[in-house]
Structures are given as C-alpha cells and as structure tokens.
Amino acid sequence: MSSASLILCLSLLLSAGGVGCLFAAWRQKPSTPFPVSLGWGLLIVSLYTWSRLLGVEFGIAYALIALSLVAWLLVGVTVDGSRTKLNEQPSVALSRPSLRTLGKHTALLLLTVVLAGAVSALVGVGMLRLLPMERVNTIIVSILFFPLIWGGLSYWYCAAERLLKPVLVSLGAGALGALAIFL
C-alpha cells in the first residue's frame, strides 16, 4: 500500500472515530467530557491528515464531507423504524389579529428591514472611511460588515421590550456614519 492510501484510510478512520465518539456522547444520558474531548480531538487530527493528503483547501472540504457522511450513516443505522403517533389536537379556527397587533408588527418589519438596513450601510461605510485604506478595500470590507451590522440591529429591535432605545441609538449611529461619509 502506498503512503497516500494509508493516509486516506487513516483520515477516514479518524473522521469515523471522531463522529462516533461525539455520537456516543450525545446518546449517553449522563454525559461525560471524555468522549466529547476524544471525538473533537480525533476530528481535529483527521482535519490535519486530510489537509496533509490533499492540501489545505481540499483537505478541509474533504474533512467536512467525511464528517457529514459518517454522521448521516450513523443516524441512518440507529434510526428507530417505529413511528410515534401524535395525539390529534382539536382544530381551532384562526382569529384575525387586532389592528394594534398588525400595526406593531408592520412597524417592527419596517424597522428591521428599512431602518436597520439603512443604518448598517451608513455605519459600515462611514466607519471604514475613517480607516487608512484604499477606497476599493473600504468598499469590500463594508460589504462584508453590512449583513453583520444589519442582523445585529434587527435582532436588537426584535428582542427589545421597548423600541425607543434601539431606534434612537441606531439613528444616532446612522447620523454619525452619514457625517463621516460626507465629510
């Protein structure tokens, strides 16, 4: 056997062993840290062996593919064929939402989509205009930060009990971002 095929077999065994240890730890009711640590350790070592065999760019991809396939194989082998019958719940007629609820959710939709999107664009570009980078790099980095800021603001709006503070803070941040852009 060649060394490449030995490393391939070792990589497959390490991936299978790592997923198997994690699966066994997940199935145990009183979970112990040893199988979890061993499973993650084996997966990290398998990542190294896959990368050693195929190069880093392909090794990471193959390690993740092997992890997924072994996990699906374990789930398929251990699935219980019997189906549990659910108790039927009596059907209830749908009720129409009140105008107040409809207005509240429409305002939340506009805040999370329109306001959070505009503020994230202004803050992202404005914040990066202050950094000493070329214009092209500024645009690229702001495009990468745009969904993170937008998602964070949207989450803050949806999680807040009172919307006044998140809206005022984001309007202030958007104004500062716009000021940084147009100066």
Protein Blocks (a to p, Z undefined) as FASTA:
>chain_A
ZZklmmmmmmmmmmmmmmmmmmmmmmpmbdcfklmmmmmmmmmmmmmmmmmmnojklmmm
mmmmmmmmmmmmmmmmmpcfbdcddddddddddddddfklmmmmmmmmmmmmmmmmmmmm
mmmmmmmmmpccdfklmmmmmmmmmmmmmmmmmmmmmmpmblklmmmmmmmmmmmmmmmm
mZZ
